[in-house]
Amino acid sequence: MKSPTRCENMRLQDVFKTPTVAKALDLLLANPGLCFMQGDLKRRLNVDKATLRVTLARLQRLGLVAVDVPGGIGIKAIEFNDETKQGKALLKLHRTLRKI
């Protein structure tokens, strides 16, 4: 499901553009390896479908989430992408901050 994405010269402002992005990353980073259905993320983050779609597209372009449509049935499965350099770095930062 996960595919590496190259994203050079990434800055924090590229990642944390909106509060929804930050909330989504908080949830995904707290549960690495766990796959969420799009509807579940929508409910947990308390956002509308369009906002979540834009948020996931941004994070996918940055290589921070992997989105899969199992069986092509229209249900999206989302998980944090810890296989990219930027994913590994963000996960390390998240774990470090939680220890403080």
ZANU-751148 format. One record per residue: x, y, z of N, C-alpha, C, O in turn; residue in one letter. Coordinates in steps of 0.05 Angstrom, whole numbers, plus 5000, padded with zeros to 4 digits. Each point is the difference from the previous one (the first is absolute). Layout:
BEGIN
XYZXYZXYZXYZA...
This chain:
BEGIN
501649765000498450245000501750255000499450194986M502849815029501650245002501850034976501249804991K499050444999501950044978501750245007499050215008S503649774989501850225007499550244982499549974976P500750265035499750254985502450175007500850025023T500350114957502350175005499050295003498550104983R502450025038499150275005502450155012500749975023C500650194961502550135008499450275013498050144993E503749945025499950265013497350055014499050234999N500049575013497450035015500450185024502049975014M496150204990500050185023497549945017498149894990R502050185035497749955018497550144989497849905003L502550334986497750144989498749854977497750044994Q503949804992498949834979498249785011498149924987D502649995036498449785012497650115016497849914996V502750285022497950095018498650254989500050215013F498749764964498650234988497450075014499350245001K499349575010497450055012499749845027501549815004T496750275013499549845024499149724994500649815015P498050154963499149734993502349824994500149765007T501950354979502449844994501449925026500849775003V499550425015501349945026498449795015501249825012A496150204989498449805014500249734987500249805014K499850194960500249754986502749875005500249765006A501950394993502749895006500349915029501249805005L497650355013500149925028498849725003501149835014D496650134974498649745002501649784986500449785011L500650274965501449804985502749945012500949765001L500550445009502649965013499849855026501849855008L496050195006499549865025499449704995500049845019A499350104957499249724993501549914974498649914981N504050105019501449914975499549714995499949835018P499750114957499449724992497149935001499249794990G499250385022497149955001498750134976500650234993L497649634995498650094976497250115008498549865014C500850374977497550135005498350014975501150064979F496349905023498250054978499550304999500050135021M499549974955499550294997497750105017500250215012Q497749644990497750085016500750015030499050185014G502649644995500950005028501750255006499650135020D502249934961501650255004498250245000500450195016L497749824967498250234998498650045027499750235010K499349555002498650025026502050085022499450175017R502949704984501950055022501150294999500450125021R499949984955501150284997497850215000500650245001L496949674997497750184999500350214978499850245004N500649664971500250174977498249894978499149775001V500350404980498349914978501749854979502550015001D496149854982501449824980501950164982502249904994K497050334997501650164982502650095013502249994988A497650105037502450085015501949775004502450034997T496549745010501749765004501349924973502449935000L496250094979501149924973502450184994502049904991R497750365013502250194994502449955018502250004992V497249955034502149945019501549754993502550005000T496149794993501349744993501650034974502249884998L496850274983501450044975502750145005502049934989A497950285028502450145007502149825013502349994993R496849865027501849825015501049774982502349915004L496150004978500949804981502150114981502049874995Q497650374995502050134982502750035015502149984988R497750085038502550045016501249735008502250005011L496549784982501149745007499649925029501449835010G496750305003499649955029497749805006499949895021L498350074960497949805003499849844974500750084978V498449675027499549824977496949965000498849955020A500150084956497149974996499649774981501149994978V497349825030499449774984497049974997498450075018D500749834958497249954996499849704995500149914977V499649935045499949714997497749904982497750075005P503049784975498049884983498750204982498149944985G502850325015498850204983497150065006498550094983G500749875043497250035006499350285011497750055008I504250134991499450285009500550065029499950235008G500749575008500750045028503050045002501549834990I499350395022502950065002501149925027498850055021K503549814977501549925024502550185002501550024980A498950105043502150205003501849925023499049915021I503650114975501949965022502450184997500650104978E500749955044502450174999502249844985500349765004F501150384979502149884984502750035013501450204997N499449605018502650015014502249884984502249945011D497450024963502149894983501550214984502049944987E497150315014501450224986501850145020499749985024T502350164965501950145018498550215016500550035024K497650114964498550215014498149875020499650125022Q499349654972498349865020501649915024499150035023G503249864972501749915022500950235018500049985024K500750254963500850245015497750115017500550075023A497149944966497850115015499249815023499350105021L500849644974499449815021502050025023499349995024L503250054969502150045021499550255016500350005024K499050224962499450255013497649975019500050095022L497949784968497649955016500749845026499150085021H502449714976500849845023501750165020499749975024R502050194966501750175017498450205016500350035024T497850104962498350205013498249875022499550135020L499649634975498349865020501549945025498849975021R503950004978501649945023500550255018500749975023K498950264965500750255015497750075020500250205014I
